[in-house]
């Protein structure tokens, strides 16, 4: 993973190409995976992720090509906001509001979890629309 001025980049391998849609597999590594002692603990974490990239440039890509996937930093911040920021605000405000209304912490906690589930269901329903706002660029390495 690299950080350039205003961009986040990952290296990956093209897994499939369907017209202008390219599926790129990137290997997401936690900071622990870089540690020289990673074999001694169970904290190291590596995960393969597939990213769909729509490209309309004239460059020809082939399955197996090593590429760099680039996303603007603002898009990364938007993803963090949708995935972590808003749910935190919903969770925090819901527990306070429902605790004041119901005056029962356990029941307020259950309702808050339900509200959070509804938030993630809404994200899931609109995932195609949301994913269109996230644009990736692809560069040959």
C-alpha positions in Angstrom: 0.0 0.0 0.0 1.4 3.4 -0.9 0.5 7.0 -0.2 1.2 9.7 -2.8 0.0 13.2 -2.7 -3.7 12.8 -2.3 -3.8 9.2 -3.5 -3.9 5.7 -2.0 -2.4 2.9 -4.1 -2.1 -0.9 -3.9 -0.4 -3.3 -6.2 -2.4 -6.2 -7.6 -2.9 -8.8 -10.3 -5.6 -8.8 -12.9 -7.8 -11.8 -12.3 -10.4 -11.3 -15.1 -11.4 -8.9 -17.9 -14.9 -8.5 -19.2 -15.1 -5.7 -21.7 -14.2 -2.5 -19.8 -14.6 -4.2 -16.4 -11.4 -5.4 -14.8 -11.2 -7.5 -11.6 -8.0 -6.9 -9.7 -6.9 -9.0 -6.8 -5.0 -7.1 -4.2 -3.3 -8.6 -1.1 -4.4 -6.5 1.9 -1.8 -6.7 4.8 -2.1 -5.5 8.3 0.9 -3.8 9.9 1.6 -7.0 11.8 2.3 -8.8 8.5 5.5 -6.7 8.1 6.8 -7.6 11.6 9.8 -9.8 11.8 8.1 -11.7 14.7 4.8 -12.4 12.9 5.5 -16.1 13.1 5.5 -16.0 16.9 2.0 -14.6 17.3 -1.4 -14.9 15.6 -1.9 -11.2 15.0 -0.5 -11.1 11.4 -3.3 -10.8 8.9 -3.3 -11.0 5.1 -6.5 -11.0 3.1 -7.1 -11.2 -0.7 -9.6 -8.6 -2.0 -11.1 -8.3 -5.4 -11.7 -4.8 -6.7 -13.9 -4.1 -9.8 -12.4 -1.4 -11.9 -14.2 0.2 -14.9 -11.6 1.6 -17.4 -12.2 3.3 -20.7 -8.6 4.1 -21.7 -6.9 2.7 -24.8 -4.4 0.6 -22.8 -4.8 -3.1 -23.3 -4.5 -5.2 -20.1 -4.2 -9.0 -19.9 -5.1 -11.4 -17.1 -2.1 -11.9 -14.9 -0.7 -8.4 -15.4 0.7 -6.7 -12.4 -1.0 -3.3 -11.9 -1.3 -0.5 -9.4 -4.8 0.4 -8.3 -5.1 4.0 -7.3 -7.9 5.8 -5.4 -8.1 9.4 -4.3 -7.6 10.0 -0.6 -10.9 11.8 -0.4 -12.6 8.6 -1.6 -10.8 6.7 1.1 -12.0 9.2 3.7 -15.6 8.8 2.3 -15.4 5.0 2.8 -14.1 5.4 6.3 -16.9 7.9 7.1 -19.6 5.5 5.7 -18.2 2.4 7.3 -17.1 3.7 10.7 -17.8 7.4 11.3 -21.5 7.5 10.7 -22.2 4.2 12.5 -20.3 5.5 15.5 -22.4 8.6 15.6 -25.6 6.6 15.1 -24.5 4.2 17.9 -23.5 6.9 20.3 -26.5 9.1 19.8 -29.0 6.2 19.7 -27.9 4.8 23.0 -28.2 8.3 24.7 -31.6 9.0 23.1 -33.1 5.6 23.8 -31.7 5.5 27.3 -33.4 8.8 28.1 -36.7 7.8 26.5 -37.0 4.2 27.8 -34.9 4.6 31.0 -33.7 0.9 30.6 -30.1 0.5 29.6 -30.5 -3.1 28.4 -33.5 -2.4 26.2 -32.0 0.8 24.9 -28.8 -1.1 24.0 -30.9 -3.7 22.0 -32.8 -1.0 20.2 -29.5 0.8 19.4 -28.1 -2.5 17.9 -31.3 -2.8 15.8 -30.8 0.8 14.6 -27.2 0.0 13.6 -28.3 -3.2 11.8 -30.9 -1.0 9.9 -28.1 1.4 8.9 -25.9 -1.4 7.5 -28.9 -2.9 5.7 -29.6 0.5 4.0 -25.9 0.6 3.0 -26.3 -2.8 1.6 -29.4 -1.9 -0.4 -27.7 1.1 -1.9 -24.3 -0.5 -2.4 -24.4 -0.4 -6.2 -25.3 3.3 -6.2 -22.6 4.0 -3.6 -20.0 2.0 -5.4 -20.5 4.1 -8.5 -19.2 7.1 -6.5 -16.0 5.3 -5.8 -13.7 5.5 -8.7 -10.4 3.6 -9.1 -7.6 4.2 -11.6 -5.4 1.4 -12.9 -1.8 1.8 -13.9 0.6 -0.8 -15.3 3.6 -1.5 -13.2 
